[in-house]
Amino acid sequence: MVIIFVIFAWPLWFVLIASFSDPNLVTSGKVLLLPKGFYLGGYKMILEYKDILRGYANSIFYTVVGTVLNIVMTICAAYPLSRKDFVPQKFFTIIFVFTMYFSGGLVPLFLQVRALGLYNTPLAMIIPGAVSMYNVLILRSFFMTGIPKSLEEAAELDGANTFQMLTKIIIPLAKPTIAVLVLFYAVGHWNDYFSALIYLKDKSLMPLQTVLRDILIMGKIDMTSGSVDMAAVTAKLKVAQTLRYSVIVVSTVPLMLVYPFIQKHFVKGIMLGAVKG
């Protein structure tokens, strides 16, 4: 277990220390366990590179708005499917599960997004993936097995209607499972770069992960802007590697801050929604 931990943890640790180390020492392989030659040039360039800051703001918007919509849609789908008094329950369950195995493909989806007028708009990053059937099934299982039927009957006797029962009884009891689904959806939105490549063409709408992809893979960053001095150009090229590490660290900070608050619900929420019978 120690060996496995080192194998998985060391690359993450190396990215962190490399982002604070002298780029010459990183390139020469002298940075292994601790940062050397404390250097913040990579983070300084991030603040100067407007596309990164704009992408950061876009990703936060897509993640927050998208996750809220995801949770609302998931609850609205899971609760009726969990009710035995909902007559077409089995029919809709089969229809929804069918979409997990078969789809029209990427091209029909793109044509549909364009036909709805969502192409090259922020909604293109939110609406097409508004609900995950896998998460609906998790929440549906919890609604069916995790909440005593007698509790619902008591609420009905007290005069609670369906909406009141859902908002005041069902959802508060389902907080652990919903917290896990929030994490699933938020991570999916934050790491999504492929949707932007398909649905967006305006650079001002690109999320952080797409900008990060351009920097890490395509190398699309102007390292010579504002200067034609070869010495300055050479210095900036040396910083490019450190910049990549810095961008990775900056892009993972939001999830690292959120995860500790949700982690305590993670195992409990999955188990509550997965066990049936």
Backbone as CSV, one residue per row, in Angstrom:
resi,resn,N_x,N_y,N_z,CA_x,CA_y,CA_z,C_x,C_y,C_z
1,MET,0.819,-1.212,0.000,0.000,0.000,0.000,0.852,1.260,0.000
2,VAL,1.983,1.214,0.711,2.879,2.373,0.723,3.431,2.629,-0.674
3,ILE,3.819,1.538,-1.353,4.364,1.680,-2.708,3.311,2.244,-3.660
4,ILE,2.087,1.732,-3.552,1.005,2.221,-4.413,0.719,3.691,-4.121
5,PHE,0.744,4.061,-2.826,0.506,5.454,-2.455,1.567,6.369,-3.067
6,VAL,2.819,5.950,-3.003,3.912,6.755,-3.559,3.752,6.903,-5.070
7,ILE,3.364,5.802,-5.735,3.203,5.834,-7.192,2.148,6.852,-7.607
8,PHE,1.068,6.936,-6.830,-0.017,7.856,-7.188,0.210,9.266,-6.651
9,ALA,0.834,9.377,-5.486,0.960,10.681,-4.837,2.148,11.487,-5.346
10,TRP,3.237,10.811,-5.696,4.438,11.564,-6.068,4.242,12.444,-7.294
11,PRO,3.593,11.980,-8.377,3.391,12.890,-9.517,2.617,14.147,-9.135
12,LEU,1.605,14.002,-8.266,0.848,15.172,-7.829,1.718,16.117,-7.018
13,TRP,2.531,15.536,-6.131,3.444,16.339,-5.312,4.489,17.033,-6.188
14,PHE,4.966,16.324,-7.206,5.985,16.895,-8.084,5.430,18.091,-8.852
15,VAL,4.197,17.989,-9.333,3.589,19.118,-10.046,3.525,20.335,-9.135
16,LEU,3.183,20.114,-7.871,3.069,21.225,-6.923,4.421,21.879,-6.664
17,ILE,5.447,21.073,-6.359,6.753,21.658,-6.037,7.414,22.245,-7.276
18,ALA,7.149,21.644,-8.445,7.748,22.172,-9.675,7.188,23.545,-10.016
19,SER,5.933,23.797,-9.636,5.330,25.099,-9.929,5.956,26.217,-9.112
20,PHE,6.637,25.869,-8.008,7.285,26.865,-7.155,8.807,26.846,-7.289
21,SER,9.339,26.050,-8.201,10.782,25.880,-8.310,11.363,26.624,-9.504
22,ASP,12.660,26.812,-9.456,13.373,27.456,-10.555,13.230,26.605,-11.815
23,PRO,12.800,27.177,-12.948,12.584,26.377,-14.162,13.842,25.685,-14.653
24,ASN,15.013,26.298,-14.438,16.255,25.663,-14.868,16.523,24.392,-14.072
25,LEU,16.232,24.418,-12.763,16.431,23.239,-11.926,15.412,22.158,-12.251
26,VAL,14.189,22.563,-12.599,13.162,21.587,-12.972,13.554,20.889,-14.267
27,THR,14.012,21.676,-15.244,14.392,21.121,-16.545,15.579,20.180,-16.425
28,SER,16.523,20.513,-15.546,17.721,19.689,-15.375,17.479,18.466,-14.502
29,GLY,16.280,18.313,-13.943,15.951,17.141,-13.149,16.442,17.182,-11.721
30,LYS,16.740,18.362,-11.200,17.253,18.476,-9.839,16.136,18.650,-8.793
31,VAL,14.909,18.796,-9.257,13.769,18.935,-8.338,13.060,17.582,-8.253
32,LEU,13.122,16.957,-7.080,12.528,15.635,-6.906,11.539,15.573,-5.748
33,LEU,11.976,16.003,-4.555,11.123,15.874,-3.380,10.719,17.210,-2.777
34,LEU,11.588,18.220,-2.904,11.309,19.527,-2.337,11.557,20.612,-3.384
35,PRO,10.829,21.726,-3.294,11.068,22.809,-4.254,12.452,23.416,-4.070
36,LYS,13.067,23.791,-5.165,14.392,24.406,-5.131,14.373,25.699,-5.929
37,GLY,15.018,26.715,-5.368,15.051,28.004,-6.060,13.658,28.598,-6.153
38,PHE,13.080,28.940,-5.007,11.692,29.412,-4.939,11.418,30.437,-6.036
39,TYR,10.385,30.159,-6.845,10.123,30.970,-8.039,8.619,31.050,-8.275
40,LEU,8.102,32.256,-8.489,6.675,32.470,-8.703,6.382,33.029,-10.094
41,GLY,7.348,32.884,-10.989,7.160,33.431,-12.337,5.992,32.807,-13.075
42,GLY,5.753,31.497,-12.868,4.636,30.832,-13.534,3.304,31.407,-13.120
43,TYR,3.124,31.651,-11.816,1.874,32.212,-11.327,1.720,33.667,-11.769
44,LYS,2.845,34.375,-11.883,2.788,35.752,-12.366,2.309,35.797,-13.808
45,MET,2.786,34.847,-14.622,2.356,34.812,-16.021,0.882,34.443,-16.145
46,ILE,0.384,33.617,-15.218,-1.035,33.266,-15.234,-1.884,34.515,-15.055
47,LEU,-1.476,35.390,-14.125,-2.209,36.622,-13.879,-2.135,37.561,-15.078
48,GLU,-1.068,37.461,-15.863,-0.905,38.317,-17.030,-1.603,37.749,-18.271
49,TYR,-1.861,36.447,-18.286,-2.469,35.794,-19.449,-3.988,35.838,-19.302
50,LYS,-4.638,36.727,-20.021,-6.055,37.014,-19.831,-6.946,35.811,-20.141
51,ASP,-6.536,34.962,-21.093,-7.366,33.814,-21.453,-7.547,32.863,-20.279
52,ILE,-6.516,32.734,-19.429,-6.610,31.845,-18.272,-7.616,32.389,-17.268
53,LEU,-7.528,33.679,-16.974,-8.459,34.284,-16.016,-9.887,34.239,-16.545
54,ARG,-10.048,34.500,-17.839,-11.385,34.437,-18.436,-11.915,33.007,-18.416
55,GLY,-11.040,32.050,-18.726,-11.448,30.653,-18.685,-11.807,30.204,-17.280
56,TYR,-11.086,30.730,-16.292,-11.375,30.421,-14.894,-12.785,30.888,-14.533
57,ALA,-13.112,32.109,-14.914,-14.444,32.648,-14.626,-15.525,31.856,-15.358
58,ASN,-15.259,31.485,-16.611,-16.234,30.705,-17.367,-16.467,29.337,-16.731
59,SER,-15.400,28.681,-16.294,-15.540,27.356,-15.685,-16.331,27.424,-14.387
60,ILE,-16.089,28.454,-13.596,-16.854,28.619,-12.353,-18.339,28.798,-12.668
61,PHE,-18.633,29.606,-13.677,-20.035,29.825,-14.066,-20.677,28.531,-14.558
62,TYR,-19.999,27.830,-15.468,-20.557,26.587,-15.998,-20.748,25.549,-14.891
63,THR,-19.804,25.485,-13.961,-19.875,24.485,-12.900,-21.006,24.778,-11.924
64,VAL,-21.102,26.024,-11.487,-22.124,26.386,-10.492,-23.525,26.277,-11.092
65,VAL,-23.749,26.948,-12.213,-25.078,26.945,-12.832,-25.434,25.546,-13.324
66,GLY,-24.470,24.878,-13.943,-24.732,23.536,-14.459,-25.050,22.542,-13.365
67,THR,-24.320,22.605,-12.247,-24.560,21.670,-11.150,-25.923,21.900,-10.504
68,VAL,-26.299,23.160,-10.325,-27.627,23.469,-9.767,-28.724,22.900,-10.671
69,LEU,-28.594,23.112,-11.988,-29.582,22.580,-12.923,-29.585,21.050,-12.894
70,ASN,-28.396,20.450,-12.835,-28.293,18.987,-12.782,-29.026,18.407,-11.587
71,ILE,-28.811,18.993,-10.415,-29.438,18.476,-9.201,-30.957,18.627,-9.261
72,VAL,-31.436,19.777,-9.732,-32.880,19.995,-9.839,-33.500,18.983,-10.797
73,MET,-32.878,18.798,-11.952,-33.412,17.864,-12.941,-33.351,16.433,-12.434
74,THR,-32.282,16.082,-11.743,-32.133,14.718,-11.228,-33.195,14.406,-10.179
75,ILE,-33.435,15.354,-9.279,-34.467,15.149,-8.254,-35.853,15.049,-8.903
76,CYS,-36.103,15.930,-9.866,-37.410,15.920,-10.528,-37.650,14.633,-11.317
77,ALA,-36.591,13.984,-11.771,-36.742,12.718,-12.488,-36.780,11.531,-11.535
78,ALA,-35.946,11.566,-10.493,-35.823,10.414,-9.596,-37.036,10.242,-8.697
79,TYR,-37.597,11.328,-8.203,-38.697,11.212,-7.245,-39.949,10.573,-7.857
80,PRO,-40.421,11.019,-9.024,-41.591,10.335,-9.613,-41.312,8.861,-9.921
81,LEU,-40.091,8.554,-10.375,-39.768,7.164,-10.710,-39.704,6.272,-9.477
82,SER,-39.574,6.869,-8.310,-39.520,6.082,-7.074,-40.898,5.864,-6.459
83,ARG,-41.898,6.547,-6.978,-43.247,6.464,-6.410,-44.016,5.304,-7.056
84,LYS,-44.469,4.386,-6.219,-45.236,3.248,-6.733,-46.615,3.667,-7.217
85,ASP,-47.113,4.801,-6.722,-48.423,5.262,-7.164,-48.347,6.061,-8.463
86,PHE,-47.139,6.196,-9.013,-46.965,6.842,-10.311,-47.167,5.772,-11.382
87,VAL,-48.295,5.807,-12.064,-48.719,4.704,-12.938,-47.690,4.363,-14.025
88,PRO,-47.186,5.349,-14.816,-46.235,4.985,-15.873,-44.778,4.871,-15.384
89,GLN,-44.597,4.514,-14.113,-43.252,4.440,-13.541,-42.341,3.505,-14.323
90,LYS,-42.789,2.278,-14.563,-41.952,1.288,-15.244,-41.668,1.694,-16.682
91,PHE,-42.674,2.259,-17.331,-42.495,2.671,-18.733,-41.403,3.721,-18.857
92,PHE,-41.485,4.777,-18.045,-40.482,5.840,-18.122,-39.117,5.359,-17.657
93,THR,-39.075,4.458,-16.701,-37.794,3.912,-16.254,-37.103,3.181,-17.398
94,ILE,-37.856,2.384,-18.141,-37.286,1.664,-19.288,-36.803,2.645,-20.355
95,ILE,-37.606,3.675,-20.626,-37.228,4.669,-21.632,-35.944,5.388,-21.221
96,PHE,-35.844,5.783,-19.953,-34.662,6.505,-19.472,-33.431,5.616,-19.482
97,VAL,-33.588,4.363,-19.033,-32.442,3.443,-19.008,-31.978,3.137,-20.433
98,PHE,-32.899,3.109,-21.378,-32.556,2.853,-22.782,-31.516,3.849,-23.278
99,THR,-31.630,5.099,-22.825,-30.693,6.135,-23.283,-29.282,5.928,-22.744
100,MET,-29.121,5.093,-21.708,-27.790,4.812,-21.177,-26.999,3.895,-22.110
101,TYR,-27.707,3.127,-22.925,-27.056,2.145,-23.797,-27.045,2.548,-25.263
102,PHE,-28.003,3.377,-25.657,-28.104,3.760,-27.065,-28.288,5.274,-27.165
103,SER,-27.629,5.868,-28.142,-27.757,7.302,-28.378,-27.632,7.577,-29.867
104,GLY,-28.011,8.774,-30.251,-27.943,9.133,-31.660,-26.529,9.382,-32.146
105,GLY,-25.612,9.651,-31.219,-24.244,9.939,-31.613,-23.916,11.421,-31.554
106,LEU,-22.682,11.739,-31.832,-22.200,13.106,-31.696,-22.781,14.046,-32.745
107,VAL,-22.843,13.591,-33.994,-23.308,14.466,-35.079,-24.776,14.874,-34.894
108,PRO,-25.705,13.941,-34.625,-27.094,14.370,-34.375,-27.216,15.296,-33.171
109,LEU,-26.401,15.051,-32.148,-26.450,15.931,-30.979,-25.993,17.336,-31.335
110,PHE,-24.937,17.432,-32.123,-24.455,18.745,-32.557,-25.513,19.456,-33.397
111,LEU,-26.138,18.727,-34.316,-27.175,19.328,-35.153,-28.354,19.791,-34.314
112,GLN,-28.682,19.024,-33.269,-29.790,19.406,-32.401,-29.466,20.668,-31.618
113,VAL,-28.237,20.741,-31.102,-27.815,21.930,-30.352,-27.844,23.163,-31.255
114,ARG,-27.375,23.003,-32.473,-27.382,24.136,-33.406,-28.805,24.525,-33.797
115,ALA,-29.690,23.541,-33.981,-31.067,23.833,-34.357,-31.811,24.558,-33.243
116,LEU,-31.443,24.302,-31.998,-32.087,24.961,-30.865,-31.510,26.347,-30.588
117,GLY,-30.514,26.753,-31.365,-29.920,28.070,-31.185,-28.958,28.151,-30.015
118,LEU,-28.454,27.008,-29.564,-27.542,26.990,-28.422,-26.081,27.041,-28.832
119,TYR,-25.800,26.863,-30.115,-24.411,26.818,-30.570,-23.696,28.140,-30.285
120,ASN,-22.507,28.041,-29.745,-21.672,29.192,-29.399,-22.337,30.100,-28.366
121,THR,-23.034,29.476,-27.425,-23.612,30.205,-26.296,-23.244,29.461,-25.012
122,PRO,-23.252,30.138,-23.871,-22.940,29.449,-22.608,-23.879,28.284,-22.305
123,LEU,-25.122,28.364,-22.787,-26.087,27.287,-22.525,-25.677,25.978,-23.186
124,ALA,-24.852,26.044,-24.228,-24.392,24.826,-24.894,-23.519,23.977,-23.978
125,MET,-22.935,24.602,-22.957,-22.104,23.874,-22.000,-22.922,23.331,-20.827
126,ILE,-24.201,23.684,-20.779,-25.025,23.329,-19.615,-26.211,22.455,-19.992
127,ILE,-26.973,22.850,-21.012,-28.227,22.182,-21.342,-28.046,20.747,-21.843
128,PRO,-27.142,20.455,-22.808,-27.066,19.083,-23.348,-26.795,18.013,-22.291
129,GLY,-26.075,18.341,-21.250,-25.803,17.359,-20.198,-26.531,17.682,-18.914
130,ALA,-27.784,18.115,-19.021,-28.521,18.605,-17.855,-28.836,17.509,-16.853
131,VAL,-28.848,16.249,-17.285,-29.177,15.169,-16.359,-28.421,13.905,-16.757
132,SER,-27.982,13.161,-15.750,-27.318,11.876,-15.963,-28.232,10.774,-15.460
133,MET,-28.560,9.818,-16.318,-29.473,8.751,-15.919,-28.846,7.874,-14.842
134,TYR,-27.543,7.715,-14.886,-26.863,6.943,-13.837,-27.103,7.567,-12.466
135,ASN,-26.985,8.877,-12.374,-27.223,9.564,-11.098,-28.705,9.541,-10.715
136,VAL,-29.575,9.565,-11.710,-31.007,9.463,-11.431,-31.324,8.118,-10.778
137,LEU,-30.699,7.060,-11.263,-30.937,5.731,-10.697,-30.416,5.628,-9.265
138,ILE,-29.272,6.268,-8.995,-28.737,6.273,-7.631,-29.712,6.952,-6.678
139,LEU,-30.197,8.125,-7.070,-31.107,8.865,-6.206,-32.457,8.163,-6.115
140,ARG,-32.903,7.586,-7.200,-34.170,6.834,-7.186,-34.096,5.664,-6.216
141,SER,-32.978,4.959,-6.205,-32.816,3.825,-5.286,-32.887,4.285,-3.835
142,PHE,-32.289,5.456,-3.558,-32.364,5.957,-2.185,-33.791,6.340,-1.809
143,PHE,-34.493,6.999,-2.708,-35.868,7.387,-2.433,-36.741,6.159,-2.156
144,MET,-36.444,5.044,-2.833,-37.261,3.844,-2.705,-36.930,3.039,-1.456
145,THR,-35.651,3.018,-1.056,-35.221,2.131,0.038,-34.721,2.861,1.273
146,GLY,-34.318,4.096,1.129,-33.705,4.793,2.260,-34.669,5.594,3.108
147,ILE,-35.906,5.764,2.632,-36.894,6.547,3.371,-38.070,5.638,3.741
148,PRO,-38.352,5.473,5.014,-39.450,4.589,5.441,-40.793,5.023,4.854
149,LYS,-41.556,4.045,4.419,-42.873,4.340,3.873,-43.784,4.955,4.939
150,SER,-43.586,4.529,6.201,-44.415,5.052,7.287,-44.220,6.548,7.481
151,LEU,-43.007,7.043,7.162,-42.744,8.469,7.294,-43.557,9.263,6.271
152,GLU,-43.642,8.746,5.063,-44.439,9.411,4.038,-45.921,9.367,4.399
153,GLU,-46.354,8.240,4.924,-47.756,8.131,5.314,-48.096,9.095,6.440
154,ALA,-47.176,9.264,7.393,-47.397,10.211,8.488,-47.495,11.632,7.954
155,ALA,-46.657,11.966,6.978,-46.708,13.306,6.390,-48.025,13.534,5.659
156,GLU,-48.518,12.496,4.983,-49.794,12.627,4.281,-50.944,12.839,5.271
157,LEU,-50.878,12.129,6.401,-51.924,12.297,7.416,-51.902,13.697,8.017
158,ASP,-50.715,14.307,8.049,-50.595,15.674,8.579,-50.994,16.722,7.544
159,GLY,-51.376,16.265,6.356,-51.858,17.197,5.342,-50.804,17.680,4.360
160,ALA,-49.623,17.062,4.330,-48.562,17.478,3.404,-48.884,17.016,1.989
161,ASN,-48.746,17.914,1.030,-48.934,17.515,-0.359,-47.616,16.973,-0.920
162,THR,-47.622,16.609,-2.191,-46.435,15.986,-2.784,-45.232,16.915,-2.764
163,PHE,-45.448,18.177,-3.097,-44.333,19.128,-3.127,-43.765,19.362,-1.730
164,GLN,-44.624,19.511,-0.743,-44.164,19.705,0.634,-43.414,18.483,1.145
165,MET,-43.884,17.296,0.797,-43.215,16.082,1.222,-41.812,15.991,0.617
166,LEU,-41.712,16.388,-0.643,-40.416,16.332,-1.316,-39.432,17.330,-0.725
167,THR,-39.861,18.570,-0.542,-38.946,19.634,-0.120,-38.646,19.624,1.377
168,LYS,-39.602,19.192,2.194,-39.426,19.285,3.645,-39.029,17.965,4.312
169,ILE,-39.241,16.846,3.617,-38.933,15.547,4.225,-37.927,14.764,3.393
170,ILE,-38.239,14.538,2.117,-37.413,13.666,1.273,-36.031,14.257,1.036
171,ILE,-35.974,15.510,0.560,-34.683,16.120,0.230,-33.780,16.284,1.455
172,PRO,-34.275,16.761,2.617,-33.392,16.826,3.797,-32.815,15.476,4.199
173,LEU,-33.583,14.403,4.058,-33.087,13.075,4.401,-32.105,12.547,3.352
174,ALA,-32.187,13.085,2.156,-31.327,12.611,1.062,-30.065,13.445,0.897
175,LYS,-29.749,14.303,1.859,-28.588,15.195,1.721,-27.277,14.460,1.452
176,PRO,-26.966,13.326,2.140,-25.704,12.641,1.832,-25.604,12.199,0.374
177,THR,-26.678,11.618,-0.141,-26.661,11.176,-1.534,-26.595,12.357,-2.488
178,ILE,-27.345,13.407,-2.206,-27.329,14.593,-3.065,-25.946,15.243,-3.047
179,ALA,-25.280,15.232,-1.885,-23.931,15.801,-1.800,-22.969,15.052,-2.712
180,VAL,-23.111,13.742,-2.784,-22.261,12.954,-3.683,-22.553,13.296,-5.132
181,LEU,-23.820,13.435,-5.465,-24.187,13.784,-6.837,-23.693,15.178,-7.205
182,VAL,-23.703,16.089,-6.248,-23.141,17.421,-6.485,-21.669,17.309,-6.866
183,LEU,-20.946,16.454,-6.147,-19.527,16.261,-6.453,-19.353,15.668,-7.845
184,PHE,-20.139,14.649,-8.173,-20.053,14.027,-9.498,-20.286,15.050,-10.606
185,TYR,-21.370,15.797,-10.476,-21.712,16.769,-11.516,-20.681,17.899,-11.584
186,ALA,-20.251,18.405,-10.425,-19.310,19.525,-10.409,-17.977,19.138,-11.044
187,VAL,-17.482,17.951,-10.705,-16.219,17.497,-11.296,-16.369,17.328,-12.801
188,GLY,-17.516,16.799,-13.219,-17.745,16.641,-14.651,-17.743,17.964,-15.394
189,HIS,-18.399,18.970,-14.833,-18.422,20.296,-15.468,-17.037,20.936,-15.450
190,TRP,-16.351,20.826,-14.320,-15.052,21.496,-14.195,-14.011,20.905,-15.148
191,ASN,-14.073,19.607,-15.375,-13.084,18.940,-16.225,-13.499,18.875,-17.690
192,ASP,-14.667,19.361,-18.024,-15.173,19.249,-19.385,-14.481,20.245,-20.318
193,TYR,-13.774,19.733,-21.275,-13.155,20.567,-22.309,-13.658,20.183,-23.699
194,PHE,-14.116,18.923,-23.842,-14.514,18.432,-25.152,-15.762,19.139,-25.668
195,SER,-16.720,19.400,-24.773,-17.948,20.078,-25.199,-17.646,21.451,-25.777
196,ALA,-16.676,22.141,-25.182,-16.312,23.471,-25.686,-15.713,23.385,-27.087
197,LEU,-14.958,22.344,-27.364,-14.376,22.175,-28.697,-15.451,21.954,-29.750
198,ILE,-16.592,21.380,-29.328,-17.659,21.069,-30.282,-18.647,22.218,-30.434
199,TYR,-19.057,22.809,-29.304,-20.178,23.739,-29.314,-19.773,25.206,-29.286
200,LEU,-18.517,25.508,-28.999,-18.098,26.901,-28.870,-17.022,27.241,-29.893
201,LYS,-17.107,28.459,-30.424,-16.050,28.954,-31.304,-15.504,30.292,-30.831
202,ASP,-16.225,30.945,-29.930,-15.795,32.225,-29.374,-14.806,31.972,-28.230
203,LYS,-13.608,32.486,-28.338,-12.588,32.250,-27.316,-12.979,32.816,-25.958
204,SER,-13.803,33.846,-25.953,-14.205,34.446,-24.683,-15.138,33.555,-23.885
205,LEU,-15.676,32.482,-24.504,-16.581,31.570,-23.818,-15.892,30.273,-23.388
206,MET,-14.636,30.108,-23.764,-13.945,28.854,-23.490,-13.721,28.649,-21.993
207,PRO,-13.946,27.423,-21.485,-13.672,27.139,-20.071,-12.184,26.967,-19.820
208,LEU,-11.813,26.910,-18.563,-10.408,26.828,-18.179,-9.740,25.578,-18.742
209,GLN,-10.425,24.445,-18.733,-9.805,23.200,-19.176,-9.439,23.234,-20.653
210,THR,-10.225,23.937,-21.455,-9.885,24.068,-22.873,-8.669,24.964,-23.056
211,VAL,-8.609,26.047,-22.284,-7.432,26.915,-22.325,-6.206,26.144,-21.850
212,LEU,-6.386,25.350,-20.799,-5.290,24.531,-20.271,-4.827,23.524,-21.315
213,ARG,-5.766,22.942,-22.031,-5.410,21.994,-23.094,-4.557,22.666,-24.158
214,ASP,-4.940,23.886,-24.538,-4.167,24.607,-25.548,-2.734,24.855,-25.072
215,ILE,-2.589,25.145,-23.777,-1.254,25.431,-23.242,-0.418,24.159,-23.131
216,LEU,-1.027,23.095,-22.628,-0.277,21.863,-22.370,-0.006,21.064,-23.639
217,ILE,-0.989,21.036,-24.550,-0.859,20.179,-25.721,-0.488,20.963,-26.972
218,MET,-1.214,22.028,-27.215,-1.019,22.778,-28.446,0.054,23.848,-28.319
219,GLY,0.384,24.244,-27.083,1.400,25.265,-26.874,0.961,26.638,-27.316
220,LYS,-0.336,26.905,-27.246,-0.857,28.184,-27.734,-0.752,29.255,-26.663
221,ILE,0.418,29.785,-26.491,0.611,30.941,-25.623,1.743,31.772,-26.198
222,ASP,1.532,33.035,-26.299,2.506,33.926,-26.923,3.616,34.225,-25.932
223,MET,4.723,33.522,-26.047,5.843,33.705,-25.130,6.718,34.881,-25.532
224,THR,6.459,35.491,-26.695,7.304,36.581,-27.159,6.575,37.908,-27.187
225,SER,5.379,37.957,-26.621,4.595,39.187,-26.700,5.290,40.323,-25.961
226,GLY,5.304,41.467,-26.605,5.832,42.658,-25.964,7.339,42.766,-25.986
227,SER,8.032,41.854,-26.627,9.490,41.932,-26.618,10.061,41.145,-27.782
228,VAL,11.124,41.695,-28.405,11.835,40.989,-29.460,13.265,40.695,-29.035
229,ASP,13.571,40.960,-27.778,14.888,40.689,-27.243,15.065,39.182,-27.116
230,MET,16.092,38.612,-27.773,16.290,37.173,-27.774,16.557,36.646,-26.379
231,ALA,17.233,37.422,-25.563,17.501,36.982,-24.191,16.210,36.862,-23.398
232,ALA,15.324,37.837,-23.620,14.034,37.796,-22.931,13.181,36.641,-23.440
233,VAL,13.239,36.395,-24.759,12.487,35.284,-25.333,12.981,33.960,-24.770
234,THR,14.280,33.808,-24.674,14.861,32.580,-24.124,14.437,32.376,-22.676
235,ALA,14.428,33.448,-21.913,14.025,33.359,-20.505,12.560,32.941,-20.389
236,LYS,11.720,33.496,-21.264,10.304,33.144,-21.211,10.074,31.690,-21.614
237,LEU,10.852,31.194,-22.573,10.709,29.804,-22.972,11.089,28.859,-21.838
238,LYS,12.054,29.271,-21.014,12.435,28.453,-19.863,11.313,28.415,-18.827
239,VAL,10.553,29.499,-18.776,9.463,29.584,-17.805,8.257,28.769,-18.257
240,ALA,8.194,28.448,-19.562,7.017,27.777,-20.106,6.695,26.487,-19.362
241,GLN,7.720,25.698,-19.029,7.485,24.438,-18.331,6.898,24.683,-16.944
242,THR,7.466,25.647,-16.224,6.934,25.978,-14.900,5.516,26.512,-15.011
243,LEU,5.245,27.264,-16.084,3.897,27.790,-16.299,2.888,26.657,-16.408
244,ARG,3.264,25.588,-17.077,2.349,24.455,-17.226,2.010,23.853,-15.867
245,TYR,3.014,23.681,-15.036,2.761,23.137,-13.696,1.881,24.088,-12.891
246,SER,2.137,25.373,-13.017,1.351,26.364,-12.266,-0.109,26.350,-12.689
247,VAL,-0.355,26.208,-13.990,-1.723,26.179,-14.496,-2.457,24.944,-13.970
248,ILE,-1.767,23.813,-13.919,-2.385,22.590,-13.389,-2.778,22.782,-11.932
249,VAL,-1.882,23.382,-11.144,-2.176,23.612,-9.727,-3.373,24.542,-9.572
250,VAL,-3.366,25.637,-10.329,-4.454,26.614,-10.231,-5.788,25.994,-10.638
251,SER,-5.774,25.122,-11.643,-7.022,24.536,-12.135,-7.603,23.505,-11.185
252,THR,-6.783,22.944,-10.300,-7.286,21.927,-9.370,-7.633,22.493,-7.996
253,VAL,-7.268,23.736,-7.724,-7.519,24.324,-6.400,-8.999,24.324,-6.018
254,PRO,-9.936,24.738,-6.899,-11.348,24.759,-6.482,-11.866,23.406,-6.017
255,LEU,-11.537,22.335,-6.756,-12.008,21.008,-6.366,-11.339,20.540,-5.080
256,MET,-10.074,20.907,-4.885,-9.378,20.540,-3.658,-9.998,21.229,-2.446
257,LEU,-10.533,22.424,-2.644,-11.169,23.153,-1.543,-12.557,22.615,-1.230
258,VAL,-13.266,22.157,-2.264,-14.632,21.684,-2.077,-14.669,20.249,-1.559
259,TYR,-13.758,19.413,-2.025,-13.821,17.984,-1.732,-13.832,17.664,-0.234
260,PRO,-13.012,18.302,0.625,-13.040,17.944,2.055,-14.403,18.105,2.706
261,PHE,-15.211,19.039,2.207,-16.526,19.256,2.798,-17.543,18.213,2.344
262,ILE,-17.276,17.548,1.209,-18.201,16.558,0.669,-17.735,15.135,0.961
263,GLN,-16.432,14.964,1.213,-15.857,13.629,1.355,-16.540,12.812,2.444
264,LYS,-16.941,13.454,3.540,-17.562,12.726,4.641,-18.891,12.099,4.245
265,HIS,-19.534,12.674,3.202,-20.802,12.128,2.727,-20.609,11.109,1.619
266,PHE,-19.381,10.980,1.125,-19.164,10.230,-0.112,-19.562,8.764,0.022
267,VAL,-18.915,8.047,0.938,-19.187,6.617,1.097,-20.616,6.386,1.559
268,LYS,-21.064,7.160,2.524,-22.417,7.009,3.056,-23.461,7.249,1.971
269,GLY,-23.262,8.283,1.172,-24.238,8.592,0.135,-24.322,7.533,-0.923
270,ILE,-23.184,6.996,-1.346,-23.183,5.945,-2.358,-23.872,4.690,-1.842
271,MET,-23.595,4.305,-0.622,-24.190,3.101,-0.049,-25.698,3.248,0.126
272,LEU,-26.128,4.427,0.555,-27.565,4.646,0.730,-28.317,4.528,-0.570
273,GLY,-27.674,4.981,-1.655,-28.363,4.955,-2.947,-28.137,3.692,-3.731
274,ALA,-27.248,2.797,-3.264,-26.904,1.619,-4.059,-27.520,0.333,-3.540
275,VAL,-27.879,0.298,-2.263,-28.393,-0.935,-1.682,-29.914,-0.974,-1.841
276,LYS,-30.404,-2.109,-2.304,-31.842,-2.264,-2.513,-32.306,-3.561,-1.878
277,GLY,-33.465,-3.524,-1.244,-34.021,-4.750,-0.685,-33.761,-4.868,0.801
